[in-house]
Amino acid sequence: MTGPSCYNPQNSMTILIETFDLSKSFGDFHAVEGVTLQVEAGEVLALLGPNGAGKTTTIRMLASILTPTRGWAKIAGFDVVQDPVGVRSSIGMLTEHHGLYTRMRAHEYLEFFGQIYGFTLADTRDRIEDLLTLLELQGESSRRLGEFSKGMRQKLALARTLLHDPPILLLDEPTSAMDPSSAKIVRESIFGLRSSKRAIVVCTHNLTEAEILADRIAIIQDGKIVAHGTPEELKLSILGHPIMQVELATPLNGAKPALPDQVKILQYGSNWIRYEVANPKEMNPKVIEMLSISGFSVVTLTRVGQNLEEVYLRIVRDNPLRTEFP
Amino acid sequence: MANKTVVLSGTISGARLVASREIRDQLRDWRILSPILVMTLFFPLLMNFTAEQAMGFVGRYGASIVGDRLIPFLLMVVGFFPISISLVIALESFAGERERLSLEPLLATPLTDGQLYLGKMLASVLLPLLAAFSGIFVYLGGLYLRLGWIPPGQLLLQVLLLTFAQAVVMVSGAVVISSQATSVRAANLLASFVIMPVSQLIIAESLIMFWGRYDVLWLILLALFLISIVLGRMGLHLFHRETLLGREIDVLNLQWTFRHFKREFIRGSANVIDWYRDLFRYSLRSLRSPVIITLIVFIAAYVLGDLTAARFRIPSEAFQFDRLNETLESEFAQLGWMSSKGWTWILSTNIRALGLATLFGIFSFGIMGEILLMLPIAIIGYFAGNLGLAGQNAAHFLIALVLPHAILEIPAAILIGGAILQLGMTIMSPPKGSTLGESWITALAEWARISVGLVLPLMVGAAILETYVTPRIALMMLSG
């Protein structure tokens, strides 16, 4: 094996993943079309989309496993076509299926991958101990992988991914087909991997997962990115300004409540008011203050309806449109 | 730790890592271990018993030669049975790992395709070979103790090399098969493409051994090494990440196949003139190398035929042409020459021969197709050689009997030979970025373009010349 080793963090590079017009076709079928992305160090990007949308194909191109038919991608500065070994040294890839060798023991499995990345056995063993502790698998290193539960297997696969401390993590459906508690464990583990030196791409069709883990979300449909931005940006773009509902301790008695000018009252009932606000962080305290001055005590203040699921369904199911945020 | 990461140097170290993991896995799998142990220990002893009984039995009837030939044959069988497991291991290693979805994590590492391929090859071959060689020595030990038989050095070397070569051929074949299958089940079904030729080979080797022509085994060995090189190269070409993960379905899509063939056959030509222009500009140019190879092969065939004449001479009396007279014309007519019936018969025979050459070529990387096309050339060379040896002017006869129609027939044969070679070779190394199926259909379309556009018209012309012109020239030149 030749070529450069891992990504050099001393390079003053902040964009760790960069693609332009990345496309992949299998015969007449266009699996991915014109994906342009940038992921910086310290950022988590969720590729969100239905099954068969092209998420895995995109991830495989980023991992230099599949060759793009058009466009380019650079991973930690390495071109996915020109320098596949450099790319694969810089990434840790968690595949949708753990892909463990079930006859092997946990430590043997990780030692094997450690050696592939060029570590000595002693170095690998130290690293394995740290990782198993990090992922709460200490004490399991001598067990055969076939005896592991689903969650444990996925966590061990995550340990394999982190073995060489790569600057880029590509996680393909990390919690798919897992029970809620196993999924939660794995999700928490992934959440703990956020670091200022690392870029993470998570492929998922789990909206909660995307919202919890990601700084930015790219919604992919039929191989194309149809929406892209932070969860807030997406909500604002697709659903408009946040809608808040305030519940009062005392009834309004039919009177229209007085609220700041920047707030647009949508509806109100006997003891509740629903309003749209562009900047809830700034305006909500003022709303509460004004209501209090008017003699209305606030019981609850909640955001209504506008979750990522609604955004996703609107984009994917109802009306495919392209929304991009720089 | 990331800074410490160093990329493994050299293909071997990566391959060794892959191989050692797989071998360790095999040693933990009782389904692989138990047959290997049985083949290594029990089977050779059973063969010892068989050999002893057979020797005793045939000795009683004074046919000790049967026993003498049986012992080396059993030696080969003892070596072959354990290596047959290598096929199963290879299918498991390549198709099985893909099916169990454990291949993708490996593909995401810095290991190169070559390292993975070589590692898996080694892992598939090593344990069965070890078992085979151990079995051979257990068998020989038993024979020595029971019958005091020691194998001739050359025979032992041949059997060891044959065992090795057969294992490599089977594993290389299994890799090629696995690359075309998404599951072990599909790979097992396709494995008959390896099992059947290898079992035929074993039968042939047995006959050769019973015949006592051990020198022929060297030729088989040579052929096996060549085949393993071809299959190995083919496997290496097919074992790349793109193919391994790009292929998701095993369904035969006839509609797509036809569409692709049609597209490659027409190649965007608007009309026949356009099509012919493209045929000359593109197809003939891309066929240059295989055509040159075919031309060299034909020249070699002629020379070989000519040289064979000295070894297998036809008596000179057979070449007395002074008996040729006016009756020759009626004799030609009886053969169907100089009539429309004659040229259609010649054409259909030639087309069938070319069809057969293509069929043979498809299954033998083009080689058998070339051999079949070589035969008539070698026969012409052989007769020309004999004519020369009989004191006749060979060139005179060639001009009279061959040249008039060969002017069209030989270029047609060279072109079709080139197209067959290209078609066969495509299987061996499909162009990068194309699947095996895709590139094969493309090559088939190229073959069809050459056949329909050039070979067929040339063959029609040659058949007409052979029917109407050649006999007249022959009459003119030979009847004096």
Boltz contact constraints between the chains, C-beta under 6 A:
constraints:
  - contact:
      token1: [A, 1]
      token2: [B, 7]
      max_distance: 6.0
  - contact:
      token1: [A, 1]
      token2: [B, 8]
      max_distance: 6.0
  - contact:
      token1: [A, 1]
      token2: [B, 14]
      max_distance: 6.0
  - contact:
      token1: [A, 1]
      token2: [B, 110]
      max_distance: 6.0
  - contact:
      token1: [A, 1]
      token2: [B, 112]
      max_distance: 6.0
  - contact:
      token1: [A, 3]
      token2: [B, 7]
      max_distance: 6.0
  - contact:
      token1: [A, 5]
      token2: [B, 5]
      max_distance: 6.0
  - contact:
      token1: [A, 5]
      token2: [B, 6]
      max_distance: 6.0
  - contact:
      token1: [A, 5]
      token2: [B, 7]
      max_distance: 6.0
  - contact:
      token1: [A, 6]
      token2: [B, 2]
      max_distance: 6.0
  - contact:
      token1: [A, 6]
      token2: [B, 5]
      max_distance: 6.0
  - contact:
      token1: [A, 63]
      token2: [B, 108]
      max_distance: 6.0
  - contact:
      token1: [A, 65]
      token2: [B, 107]
      max_distance: 6.0
  - contact:
      token1: [A, 65]
      token2: [B, 241]
      max_distance: 6.0
  - contact:
      token1: [A, 65]
      token2: [B, 245]
      max_distance: 6.0
  - contact:
      token1: [A, 66]
      token2: [B, 242]
      max_distance: 6.0
  - contact:
      token1: [A, 67]
      token2: [B, 242]
      max_distance: 6.0
  - contact:
      token1: [A, 85]
      token2: [B, 110]
      max_distance: 6.0
  - contact:
      token1: [A, 88]
      token2: [B, 109]
      max_distance: 6.0
  - contact:
      token1: [A, 88]
      token2: [B, 110]
      max_distance: 6.0
  - contact:
      token1: [A, 89]
      token2: [B, 110]
      max_distance: 6.0
  - contact:
      token1: [A, 93]
      token2: [B, 108]
      max_distance: 6.0
  - contact:
      token1: [A, 95]
      token2: [B, 104]
      max_distance: 6.0
  - contact:
      token1: [A, 95]
      token2: [B, 105]
      max_distance: 6.0
  - contact:
      token1: [A, 97]
      token2: [B, 101]
      max_distance: 6.0
  - contact:
      token1: [A, 99]
      token2: [B, 101]
      max_distance: 6.0
  - contact:
      token1: [A, 99]
      token2: [B, 102]
      max_distance: 6.0
  - contact:
      token1: [A, 99]
      token2: [B, 104]
      max_distance: 6.0
  - contact:
      token1: [A, 99]
      token2: [B, 105]
      max_distance: 6.0
  - contact:
      token1: [A, 101]
      token2: [B, 102]
      max_distance: 6.0
  - contact:
      token1: [A, 103]
      token2: [B, 25]
      max_distance: 6.0
  - contact:
      token1: [A, 103]
      token2: [B, 28]
      max_distance: 6.0
  - contact:
      token1: [A, 112]
      token2: [B, 21]
      max_distance: 6.0
  - contact:
      token1: [A, 115]
      token2: [B, 17]
      max_distance: 6.0
  - contact:
      token1: [A, 116]
      token2: [B, 109]
      max_distance: 6.0
  - contact:
      token1: [A, 116]
      token2: [B, 111]
      max_distance: 6.0
  - contact:
      token1: [A, 117]
      token2: [B, 5]
      max_distance: 6.0
  - contact:
      token1: [A, 118]
      token2: [B, 5]
      max_distance: 6.0
  - contact:
      token1: [A, 118]
      token2: [B, 6]
      max_distance: 6.0
  - contact:
      token1: [A, 118]
      token2: [B, 7]
      max_distance: 6.0
  - contact:
      token1: [A, 118]
      token2: [B, 8]
      max_distance: 6.0
  - contact:
      token1: [A, 127]
      token2: [B, 1]
      max_distance: 6.0
  - contact:
      token1: [A, 164]
      token2: [B, 5]
      max_distance: 6.0
  - contact:
      token1: [A, 165]
      token2: [B, 1]
      max_distance: 6.0
  - contact:
      token1: [A, 165]
      token2: [B, 2]
      max_distance: 6.0
